[in-house]
Every structure is written in structure tokens, then in C-alpha cells.
Amino acid sequence: MTKHSSVSIKKQLVLSFIVISTIIIASVTYFNFTSNIAQEKENFIKSSLIQTKLFADFAAPTLAFWDNDGARENLENLKTDTNVLRAIIFDEKERIFTQYNPSNLRDIVAVNSKDIFHKKQVVSLVDNNDSFMSFGILKIAVPIKQKDKTYGVLYVERTTDSISNTIKKTFQEVIIFTMFLLIVIYLLSIIFSNYFLKPILSLANTAENIASSRDYATRVNYDSKNEIGSLYNAFNILLKDTENLTNNLEKEVDIKTNELNLKTQELESSLKNLKHTQQQLIESEKMSALGNLVSGIAHEVNTPLGNAITSSSIIQKETSSLFKSFEEGTLKRSTLDSKLNILNESSSLLVKTLNYASELIRSFKQISVDQATNDIRKFEIKEYIYEIFLTNHNKLKLIPVNISIYGDDDVKIKNSPGIIGQIFNNLIQNSITHGFDEFKGNARITVLLEVKNEDLIIEYSDNGKGIPQDLIGKVFEPFVTTKRNAGGTGLGLNIVYNLVTQKLQGKIQIQSQKDLGVKFIITIPLEYRRKEHI
């Protein structure tokens, strides 16, 4: 947007007139003044030289007859000329014959009389720079001759105060005239600017009022057929077109606004449905994970419970046999040792399998409760991740996958363990379904935990098939999957992304190359920061 000048066009026009006039007047005055000064100096020097030559002619007879009194009397006639500072007559031997020195000047004569005997005359204007327009001292030396014979030299010093005063007076008159002329120009510029700019300024004020009020029905009038009248007519045409365009635009805006309101309502409804659907998908994925967890745990617990039943049956059988032999009195030491060894091994196996089953059930109970409630609590992250892998052991052992978890055992975080469990369940399922599908190598999943400042960095990586480069930037988008024909929904990593960024207030990055595995870098705060609703 163009920023308007703070000086009005009227002031600019007046100032332009004054500046241009000042430049013209100053230029003309300067050239006239300098030429006047040069002319005055030239006239002064010429008249002074003529006067000096005249006195030199008068001094020739007196010097020829060595009439000192007559020479002094001639010089005394210079009293009537106030410009003469002193006059000196030198004889042919360069001695002072007589002089006129009313001011008793004692400085050395600046003109060497020897130069006079080799030249016709010497004229020198010495500038003393005493004051403004002071031209200094005019020094003139002319030979005193009679019938081509030189008898001496007449040296005269004249002040230039007369021409200085004349120039100063002229300068004052020029300044006064210039000021008067500038005042006249200023008044004339105001008069002419008012006359010529009045219709333009009126048009400008009307345009500003229309711009502020948006009243494009306004029209302007100016009874003239010159360029300003054409400008007024063009302005009226522009106002008419603007009024039509504004009316059409307002109608179009009303139509578009109504359409936009309808679209906004539809989008708000769609967004609400989308959020509801997203929440349902997350809950569905959570329930699916819990279902898989239940089936996995049931399968895992079945083996140790079967071993426990077998061990308890053996214990019961051997104990009954031992009691029978004891009651019949046929119990031998060798038989006792054998039976006790069998009972000891069976009881040890029973305790081991029951402890394993108990650990599985405890992990299942904790993780299932966490995933169902999503409560915030403080827990040891490394131990919890170990329990998550333990509950997924049934699926991982089918490949099989070697699990490695690195990090400080004492690291505790305050967050939702259920959400972390859901994230890891999705990542583990992603590794099994995509990374290790038809995998021929030694499958491995590695989890690295690192505390940095106030955040926990979790690096989850597998050495599976990796992700194609064209899908790296899309894996967190919904419905992106390479297993669509094999039952994949493409929602697993999208759910992981939403859980990390929205629920855990963290961020997630992915690094992968085809056939070189994949790495997920998850950064979450060590302590959950509850968002304040404004």
C-alpha cells in the first residue's frame, strides 16, 4: 500500500515555485554581481593608474632639477584623495627622494624598485582578507620619465575601501530586492495554486470521503471543457462502474457466504464424524490387540499349566506308591531314593511352570488393565516394555524373533502405560506382518531407551525387509499399506502416529531402507503435561 506524503500538493507546488525562482534569481544575481565586482575593480585600477601616471608626469621636472620642496608639494595634493595611503618618489639610484605618508606606515615596500627600471610599470592588488568583500591594497609603481629618460619611480598604495563600500551597498540592495521578489513570487504562487489546484483538491477530498464512506453513488461536477473537466467526467464514469461492480460483488459475496456457511457446517459435521470414527478405530484396534493378547496369553499359559498338571499327577502317583510300600513294609532304601528324586524333580518343574504362568497372568492383567483405562501413572519403562514383549511371545516365537532391550533399568516416566502398550503392540504387529513376512535371516527387534533433557527417546528397530522409499513419506497416513490384498487396513502406523503426537504429547520419526530394516524414533516427555483448556 502506497504511503502518502505528509506535505500537500499545494505546499509542494508553492515550494517548487519558490525553490526554482530562488535558484534562477540567485544564479542571475551571482553572475551580475561577480561581473559588477570585476568591472568595479577594473575601473578602480584604471583610474588609479591614470592618476598615478599623471602625478608621475608632474614629478618629473622636480626630480630632474632636484626640487625636493616642489615634489613634496605635488604629493601633498593627494590629500584630497582619501583612497591614497602613501606615495613615495624614488630617484634613479633607488633612494627615497620624498614621500607622502599620512598614516605613518612603516612596513617594507612590497614593490622592488629595481623591477621598475626594467619594466614600464607594476600594478599589484594585494588581498588582505580582513573582512567580507575587502579587496586589499592596490600597489602601483610607474617610472618617472621626461623625453624618454627615466629619473626615478613613483610608488603609490591605494586602499580599495571605496569599491568595497560600493559593492557592499549594491549587495545589500540586491538582497533586499531578492527578498521582495521572493515574497511577491510566494504570494503569486499561492494565488495561482489556489486557482489551478482548487478543482483538483476538491476532487481529492471527494475521493477520500468516498473511500472512507464507500458511497459510490456520489457524483462530482465541474463546468469546464479543459483537462480538469475531462478528469471529472472520467472520475464519474469510474464511480458509476465501481458502484455497479460493488453491487454485483456484494450479491456474489452473499451467495458465496451462504454456500460457504453450508460447506462449513458440512465440514464440521464431517470432521466430527471423522474424529468419532478415528476414536472408534483406535478403540477397535485396542480391543483387537486385547483379543490377540487374550488368545496369546491363553495359548502361553496352556503349556505351563499342562506341565503343572502332569507334574502334579506324577507327584500324586509316586506319593501313593511310596505310602503303599511303606504300609506293606516292603519299602527299600533304593526305592525311597528313586521316589524322592522323582518327587523333587516333579515339584521343581511344578513350581517353575506355575511361576511362569503366574508371571504371564500378572503381565496380562497389568497390560490389559492399562490398555482398557489409559490412566496416567508412574512406572519403570524398561520393565513395562519387557512385559509387553512377554505378552506377545506367542506370536514372536513362531518366526522366531530375538528381542534386545537396552537402557537404564531405573528410568521411570509418568504417562499412560496403556497407550505405550498399544503403540508397541502395533509396532510389533507391523514387524511381524511386514518386516518378517517370508524373512530368511535371523529376525531381531531392538529397543533402545535414552533420557535426554526432560524427554525419553525410544528407538524401536527391526532388521526386516524395510519400507520402499516411495512410501516413507506416507506410512503415517491412514489406509496406506502394502498388504491390502492380504487383510492389511493401513491404520496401524496412523494410529501409532496419533497416539504419540496427541495422547503422549510427543513426536515420531521413521528411518528405513529396503531390505535393511526400519527404525522408529519416538520422543515423549518423562512427565505427562496435562493440557489446559482455554
Secondary structure, DSSP 8 states (H G I E B T S, - for coil): -----SS-HHHHHHHHHHHHHHHHHHHHHHHHHHHHHHHHHHHHHHHHHHHHHHHHHHHHHHHHTT-HHHHHHHHHGGGG-TTEEEEEEEETTS-EEEEE-TT---S--SS-HHHHTTSS-EEEEE----STT---EEEEEEEEEETTEEEEEEEEEEE-HHHHHHHHHHHHHHHHHHHHHHHHHHHHHHHHHHHHHHHHHHHHHHHHHHHHH--TT--------SHHHHHHHHHHHHHHHHHHHHHHHHHHHHHHHHHHHHHHHHHHHHHHHHHHHHHHHHHHHHHHHHHHHHHHHHHHHHHHHHHHHHHHHHHHHHHHHHHHHHHHT---HHHHHHHHHHHHHHHHHHHHHHHHHHHHHHHHHHHHHHHHH---EEEEHHHHHHHHHHHTHHHHTTTTEEEEEES-TT-EEEE-HHHHHHHHHHHHHHIIIIISTT--S-EEEEEEEEEETTEEEEEEEE-SS---GGGGGGTTSTT--S-GGGT--S-HHHHHHHIIIIISS-EEEEEE-TTS-EEEEEEEESB-------
